[in-house]
Amino acid sequence: MENESASLSSIKSWAEADRPREKLLLKGKEALSDAELLAIILGSGSGSESAVDVAKNLLHSTQNSLLELAKRDVNALKKFKGIGDAKAVAIVAAM
């Protein structure tokens, strides 16, 4: 279950069981949404958005298709708030 109210704050302030990394360790990758898995790859969000929020924005732009996300290059990914060179490269490499 995603923590909707938590998306308004830093992931560090979320309950430990709701944090993507800890959730993966406790429950396995199957328990995470695509946005939570992508957030782990991103590592951090932007000033006003958590990594999960940034991941949700990316996935929303592809109608939640990881296949479509995998077709994006570094420059296309960098157009999103919170995505710079390092995060764009991490996404491309992971996809």
N, C-alpha and C positions, 0 to 999 in steps of 0.2 A: 504494500500500500504506500503510495507516495505521500509525502508530508507537504500538503499544499501551503499551510501557513508558514512552514519553514523556508519556502522559496523567497520570502521577503527578507531573510536575514542570512548571515554567513553560515555555511555548513558546519563550522566549528561550534555553533550554538545549538545545533540540532541534537536530539537524543542520539546517543551513540549507535543504537540499533537502526537508526534511520540514515546514518551517513553512508554514502555509497561504498567506500572502501571497507568499512567495518561490517556493513551488511553483506558484502561479498565474502568476507572471511567467516562470518557467522553462519550464513545461509546458503552460500554458493552463488555462482553467476546466474543461475536460473531464476533467482529471487529478485534480480534487478531488472529495471526497465532499460530500454535502449538508451534513453537519456541519461540514466544513472551510470551505465557502462561508459558512455561517451564522456561524461563528466570526469570519470577516473582518468581517462586519456588526457583530458584538458588539464587536469591538476588544480586549476583555480579558475575563478570567474573574473569578472571585471569589477570596477569599483562599486557599482550598484546592483550587480547580479551575481548570484552564485554560479558555480560551474554547472550545476544542473539546469539553471535558467538559460545559460548560454547554449548548452546542449539542446534543450527543448527548442530554442529559436532556430538552431541549425536544422534540426529534424523537421520542424514545422515547414521550413522552406522547401523541403523535399517531399512533402506530404508523408512524413515519417518513414521514408524509404532509405534504408542503409545503402541499397544498391545505387540510388540516385546520389546520395552523399559521397559515395566512393568515386563517382564520376567527376567530382569537383576538384579543380586544381588549387594550388596554394593561393594564387591571386584571387580566385573566386571566394575562397574561405575567408581571406583577410578582409573582405568587405563587411563582415559581420562584427558588431560591437563585441569587444572582448577577445577577438581572434587576431593575433599578430603572427609573425613569422614562425616562432617556435611552436605555437599551438596548431597552426595550419600544417606545418611539416609533420607534427605528431599524428594528426588525423589522417593525412595522406599515407603515412607509413603504416598506420594501423589498418587502414582499409585495404 
